[in-house]
Amino acid sequence: MISRTLKPAVTRLITPVASFALRIGVTANAVTWIGAVGVVISALFFYPRGEFFLGTAIIFVFALSDLFDGTMARISKVGASKWGSFLDSTIDRVTDSSILIGIAIYLISNNDSLSTVVIIALVSGLLVPYIRAKAEMYQIECTGGIAERTERLMISMSAIALDGLGLPYVLAGGVWLLAILGCVTVVQRMIIVKRALA
């Protein structure tokens, strides 16, 4: 998966910045909240107005917080906490959903039937981490699937930004791909759990 391939290199790159933030008193949880509020407000302000490229550019800046908070938690004196991990995973669901909700609002207001596909992508995107969390209650590792969070986020934001630049059909293609990959990943993870419990 893309996230597993790039994560070590990205971590090495941002560690000095994360260390500096900790030295000046910024906490990992504060970074999580700042990024989350920025993403949600931007998605629900720009996307319903059809300002896709500008909205995505601003969201991208706030979304960088997701790279820093985990690194900051790991290298801090107190280390990563259970609360911090819970907060981060919960915030991820909120921010990812806000992006698709913003697009859905725009499409619904324009009577675009693509809004139905966006809702399918939204629901499947919520089910993927839910299945993992439920599986872990049974001590089952369930991180597989064709498209994890990083891949789905890259697809959605790329499609939205390119549509904002005027490329035809890219939003529809991206949303359909997102919905299909999300549903396939849900099925894959359900199979993983079923086999583990069999």
Secondary structure, 3 states (H helix, E strand, C coil): CHHHHHHHHHHHHHHHHHHHHHHCCCCHHHHHHHHHHHHHHHHHHHHHHCCHHHHHHHHHHHHCHHHHHHHHHHHCCCCCCHHHHHHHHHHHHHHHHHHHHHHHHHHHHCCCCHHHHHHHHHHHHHHHHHHHHHHHHCCCCCCCCCCCHHHHHHHHHHHHHHHHCCCCCHHHHHHHHHHHHHHHHHHHHHHHHHHHHC
